[in-house]
Amino acid sequence: MLDESMQGWKKAAVIACTTVCAAAAVGLTVVAFAVNLATADQVGSLVGAFIGLAGFLVSLWALLRSPATAVEASDGGVAAGGSIGRIVTGDNNHLTPSAPAQPPSISPAPSAGPVRAAGSGSAAAAGNIGEIITGDGNTA
């Protein structure tokens, strides 16, 4: 469960949650044996309600935050974490100035994984790409 690729704060959060749950289990067991089962039942209900509320809030936060997309471009590639209107790559291009191409208005869900473009003329986007012009000596 705790692998090497897990970020430091995530690992600390997992360890903290595990510790709190273990302490709650031990505490409820002690209350059940030291006081009585009815009191342990009431305490367990309250603890469960608070943990359920905390879980709901964390789930809501995870749903509402925007996912971070890793973007990597190398060796002349073009990469973007969202949509791209127009990409022009290569040497000696003679294109007339025009309004940038707009990506299509209907877009699929953004990529959940990293966006990578490697190599001259390559392009990658987490969203849509409106127009790509690659190569040398293009005219329009």
C-alpha positions as CSV (number, residue, x, y, z in Angstrom):
1,M,0.0,0.0,0.0
2,L,2.8,2.5,0.8
3,D,5.0,2.3,-2.3
4,E,8.0,4.4,-3.3
5,S,6.1,6.5,-5.9
6,M,3.6,7.8,-3.3
7,Q,4.1,11.5,-2.5
8,G,5.3,12.4,1.0
9,W,2.2,14.1,2.2
10,K,0.0,11.3,0.9
11,K,2.1,8.8,2.8
12,A,1.9,10.9,5.9
13,A,-1.9,11.1,5.5
14,V,-2.2,7.3,5.1
15,I,-0.1,6.7,8.2
16,A,-2.0,9.3,10.2
17,C,-5.4,7.8,9.3
18,T,-4.2,4.3,10.1
19,T,-2.9,5.5,13.5
20,V,-6.1,7.3,14.3
21,C,-8.3,4.3,13.3
22,A,-6.1,1.9,15.4
23,A,-6.3,4.2,18.4
24,A,-10.1,4.5,18.0
25,A,-10.4,0.7,17.9
26,V,-8.3,0.3,21.0
27,G,-10.2,3.1,22.8
28,L,-13.6,1.6,22.0
29,T,-12.4,-1.9,23.2
30,V,-11.1,-0.4,26.5
31,V,-14.4,1.5,27.0
32,A,-16.4,-1.7,26.3
33,F,-14.5,-3.7,28.9
34,A,-13.8,-0.9,31.5
35,V,-17.2,0.8,31.5
36,N,-20.0,-1.2,29.9
37,L,-21.2,-2.2,26.4
38,A,-24.0,0.4,26.3
39,T,-21.5,3.3,26.8
40,A,-19.2,1.8,24.2
41,D,-22.1,1.7,21.8
42,Q,-22.9,5.3,22.3
43,V,-19.2,6.4,22.0
44,G,-18.8,4.2,18.9
45,S,-21.9,5.9,17.3
46,L,-20.5,9.3,17.9
47,V,-17.0,8.4,16.7
48,G,-18.6,6.7,13.6
49,A,-20.7,9.8,12.9
50,F,-17.6,12.1,13.0
51,I,-15.5,9.8,10.9
52,G,-18.3,9.5,8.3
53,L,-18.6,13.3,8.1
54,A,-14.9,13.6,7.7
55,G,-14.9,11.0,4.9
56,F,-17.8,12.8,3.2
57,L,-15.9,16.1,3.3
58,V,-12.7,14.6,1.9
59,S,-14.7,12.9,-0.9
60,L,-16.3,16.2,-1.7
61,W,-13.0,18.0,-1.8
62,A,-11.5,15.3,-4.1
63,L,-14.4,15.6,-6.5
64,L,-14.3,19.4,-6.7
65,R,-10.6,20.0,-7.1
66,S,-9.2,20.1,-10.6
67,P,-6.8,17.3,-11.4
68,A,-3.2,18.2,-12.1
69,T,-1.9,17.1,-15.4
70,A,1.8,16.5,-15.9
71,V,2.9,18.1,-19.1
72,E,6.3,17.3,-20.8
73,A,7.6,18.4,-24.2
74,S,11.1,17.6,-25.4
75,D,13.1,17.7,-28.6
76,G,10.9,20.2,-30.4
77,G,7.6,18.7,-29.4
78,V,4.6,20.8,-28.2
79,A,2.5,19.7,-25.2
80,A,-0.3,21.4,-23.3
81,G,-2.4,20.6,-20.2
82,G,-5.5,21.8,-21.9
83,S,-6.7,22.5,-25.5
84,I,-4.6,24.1,-28.2
85,G,-5.9,26.3,-31.0
86,R,-3.0,26.2,-33.5
87,I,0.4,24.6,-33.6
88,V,3.0,25.5,-36.3
89,T,6.4,23.7,-36.2
90,G,9.3,23.4,-38.6
91,D,11.6,25.8,-40.3
92,N,11.0,28.4,-43.0
93,N,7.2,28.5,-42.7
94,H,5.5,31.4,-44.4
95,L,2.0,31.5,-43.1
96,T,-0.3,34.4,-43.5
97,P,-1.4,35.8,-40.1
98,S,-4.9,34.6,-39.3
99,A,-7.0,34.2,-36.3
100,P,-5.9,31.2,-34.3
101,A,-7.8,28.1,-35.0
102,Q,-10.2,27.3,-32.1
103,P,-10.4,23.8,-30.7
104,P,-13.8,22.1,-31.2
105,S,-16.4,23.3,-28.7
106,I,-17.4,19.8,-27.7
107,S,-14.5,18.2,-25.9
108,P,-14.0,14.9,-24.2
109,A,-12.9,14.7,-20.6
110,P,-9.3,15.8,-20.1
111,S,-6.6,13.2,-20.0
112,A,-6.1,11.8,-16.5
113,G,-2.5,10.8,-17.2
114,P,0.6,12.7,-18.2
115,V,0.7,14.6,-21.5
116,R,4.0,14.0,-23.4
117,A,5.3,15.1,-26.8
118,A,8.8,14.1,-27.8
119,G,10.4,14.7,-31.1
120,S,10.3,17.4,-33.8
121,G,6.8,18.0,-35.1
122,S,5.0,16.0,-32.4
123,A,2.1,17.5,-30.5
124,A,0.1,16.4,-27.5
125,A,-2.8,18.0,-25.5
126,A,-4.9,17.0,-22.6
127,G,-7.9,18.6,-24.5
128,N,-8.5,19.2,-28.2
129,I,-6.1,20.5,-30.9
130,G,-7.7,22.8,-33.5
131,E,-5.0,22.8,-36.2
132,I,-1.4,21.4,-36.6
133,I,1.0,22.5,-39.3
134,T,4.2,20.6,-39.3
135,G,7.2,20.5,-41.7
136,D,9.6,22.9,-43.4
137,G,8.7,25.6,-45.9
138,N,4.9,25.6,-45.5
139,T,3.1,28.5,-47.1
140,A,-0.5,29.5,-47.0
